[in-house]
């Protein structure tokens, strides 16, 4: 697995929430999906990316348990909660708090999952194993393409480590990554743990975005790193 990032990944995640992004990324995109999210009471347009991924790969079923890494402001957690229904449960985690009003089947933790905080460990002990682990995390962008891609890969490696630890056999993993030179190494690491690994670029992703999503299907239970 490329660049195991356990010693510094917290710093990357923290920077993703606190760094001042380039001026261009601060622009408000009032596109179709932005307006649709406001109309449907989702906190971010990213919800439609997950809806497209679910439509393609059929990730969610009623009663499932889902772990959402980097959940704030909460759009993915809300979408997952709708799909798993009142009998299901979503554990949403982010180092940054959110004021999103979640339904009863969502538990939000403002915690550092990479530091394996006490609150996170207690929640895992109660709810794991999960049917789906998903990560929409991204580092704070610097405008330096290679650096941003490398930091994105580090976050994905850490998310994969958590998924391998707490998924049930046959479960799924969804992760966002910035395309870069480390991609094939990361995908090789994913393929050790899943029957199949599929790439997908949602239509709701902005055309200029370098992000793409990979879906691991059929978790094998193999914990070899």
C-alpha positions in Angstrom: 0.0 0.0 0.0 1.5 3.4 -1.0 2.8 5.7 1.7 1.1 4.4 4.8 0.2 7.7 6.4 -0.7 6.9 10.0 1.8 9.3 11.6 0.8 12.4 9.6 -2.6 11.7 8.1 -4.3 13.5 10.9 -2.4 16.6 9.8 -3.6 16.2 6.3 -7.2 15.8 7.3 -7.0 18.8 9.6 -5.5 20.9 6.9 -8.4 19.8 4.6 -10.7 21.6 7.0 -8.6 24.6 8.1 -6.3 25.6 5.2 -7.2 28.6 3.1 -7.9 27.2 -0.3 -6.9 28.9 -3.6 -9.2 31.8 -4.6 -10.7 29.7 -7.4 -11.9 27.0 -5.1 -13.6 29.5 -2.9 -16.0 30.5 -5.7 -19.6 29.6 -5.1 -20.8 27.3 -7.9 -24.5 28.0 -8.3 -24.9 25.2 -10.8 -27.8 22.8 -11.3 -26.7 20.5 -8.5 -26.0 23.3 -6.1 -29.5 24.7 -6.6 -31.0 21.2 -6.4 -29.3 20.5 -3.1 -30.7 23.7 -1.6 -34.2 22.9 -2.8 -34.0 19.4 -1.4 -32.5 20.5 1.9 -29.1 18.8 1.5 -26.1 20.8 2.9 -23.9 20.1 -0.2 -24.2 19.2 -3.8 -21.9 16.2 -3.2 -25.0 14.2 -2.2 -25.8 13.6 -5.9 -22.4 12.0 -6.4 -23.3 9.3 -3.8 -26.8 8.9 -5.3 -25.2 8.2 -8.7 -22.7 5.7 -7.2 -25.5 3.9 -5.4 -27.7 3.8 -8.5 -24.8 2.2 -10.4 -23.6 -0.2 -7.8 -26.6 -0.8 -5.6 -24.7 -0.2 -2.3 -27.5 0.3 0.2 -30.4 -1.8 1.5 -32.8 -1.3 4.3 -31.3 -2.2 7.7 -27.7 -1.8 6.7 -25.0 -0.2 8.9 -22.8 2.5 7.2 -19.6 4.3 8.3 -19.1 7.7 6.7 -15.6 9.1 7.1 -15.1 12.8 6.6 -18.8 13.2 6.8 -19.3 17.0 7.4 -21.4 18.8 6.4 -23.5 15.6 6.2 -24.9 15.2 2.7 -23.6 11.6 2.2 -24.8 10.6 5.7 -28.3 12.0 4.9 -28.5 10.1 1.6 -27.3 6.9 3.2 -29.8 7.3 6.1 -32.6 7.5 3.5 -31.6 4.3 1.9 -31.0 2.2 5.0 -34.2 3.4 6.6 -35.2 3.5 10.3 -33.9 -0.1 10.9 -30.4 0.9 9.6 -27.7 3.1 11.1 -25.2 5.6 9.9 -22.1 6.4 11.9 -20.9 9.8 10.6 -17.4 11.0 11.6 -15.5 14.2 10.9 -12.9 16.2 12.7 -15.1 19.2 12.0 -18.4 19.7 13.7 -21.6 20.4 11.7 -24.9 21.9 12.5 -26.8 19.6 10.1 -30.0 18.2 11.6 -29.6 14.5 11.2 -32.4 11.9 11.5 -32.6 9.4 14.4 -30.7 6.7 12.5 -27.6 8.9 12.1 -25.0 9.3 14.9 -22.5 12.1 14.2 -19.1 12.2 16.0 -16.8 15.2 15.8 -13.7 13.1 16.3 -10.3 12.2 14.8 -10.8 8.7 13.4 -7.2 8.4 12.3 -6.0 8.9 15.9 -8.4 6.1 16.9 -10.1 8.4 19.5 -11.9 6.8 22.5 -15.3 8.0 21.1 -14.6 6.4 17.8 -13.4 3.1 19.3 -16.5 3.0 21.5 -18.8 3.6 18.5 -17.0 0.8 16.5 -17.4 -1.6 19.4 -21.1 -0.9 19.4 -21.9 -0.8 15.7 -19.2 -2.7 13.7 -19.1 -4.6 11.5 -20.5 -2.4 8.7 -22.1 -3.1 5.4 -20.6 0.0 3.7 -17.7 2.2 4.6 -17.5 5.4 2.5 -15.0 8.3 2.3 -15.5 11.6 0.5 -12.4 13.0 2.2 -10.1 15.4 0.4 -7.0 17.3 1.5 -6.9 21.1 1.6 -5.7 21.8 -2.0 -2.5 23.8 -2.5 -2.7 24.3 -6.3 0.4 22.0 -6.6 -1.1 19.1 -8.5 1.4 16.4 -7.6 1.3 17.4 -3.9 -2.5 17.4 -3.8 -2.7 14.0 -5.5 -0.2 12.5 -3.1 -2.0 13.8 0.0 -5.3 12.5 -1.4 -3.8 9.1 -1.8 -2.6 9.2 1.8 -6.1 9.9 3.0 -7.4 7.0 0.9 -4.8 4.6 2.4 -6.0 5.5 5.9 -9.6 5.1 5.0 -8.9 1.7 3.5 -7.2 0.6 6.7 -10.3 1.5 8.7 -12.5 -0.2 6.2 -10.5 -3.4 6.3 -10.7 -3.4 10.0 -14.5 -3.0 10.4 -16.3 -4.2 7.3 -18.2 -7.5 7.3 -17.6 -10.1 4.6 -19.3 -9.2 1.3 -19.4 -5.5 2.2 -18.5 -2.5 0.1 -16.1 0.4 0.3 -16.4 3.8 -1.5 -13.5 6.2 -1.7 -12.8 9.5 -3.5 -9.3 10.1 -4.8 -7.5 12.7 -6.9 -6.0 11.0 -10.0 -2.2 10.8 -9.8 0.8 8.6 -10.1 0.1 6.6 -7.0 -3.4 5.5 -8.2 -2.4 2.0 -9.4 -0.6 1.2 -6.2 -3.6 2.2 -4.2 -5.9 0.1 -6.4 -3.6 -2.9 -6.0 -4.0 -2.5 -2.3 -7.8 -2.4 -2.6 -7.9 -5.5 -4.8 -6.3 -7.5 -2.0 -9.5 -7.1 0.0 -12.4 -7.0 -2.5 -13.7 -9.3 -5.2 -13.8 -6.4 -7.6 -12.8 -2.8 -7.7 -14.6 -0.4 -10.0 -13.9 3.2 -11.0 -16.7 5.7 -11.5 -16.9 9.4 -12.3 -20.3 10.8 -11.4 -22.0 13.2 -13.8 -22.5 15.6 -10.9 -18.7 15.9 -10.4 -17.5 19.2 -11.9 -15.9 18.9 -15.3 -12.7 20.5 -14.1 -12.4 18.3 -11.0 -9.6 15.7 -10.9 -11.5 13.6 -8.5 -12.8 10.1 -9.2 -14.4 7.4 -7.1 -13.5 3.8 -6.6 -15.9 1.2 -5.3 -14.7 -2.1 -3.7 -17.3 -4.8 -3.9 -17.4 -8.1 -2.0 -15.1 -7.6 0.9 -13.2 -10.8 1.3 -12.2 -10.4 5.0 -8.6 -10.6 3.9 -6.6 -8.4 6.3 -3.2 -8.8 4.6 -1.8 -5.2 4.1 
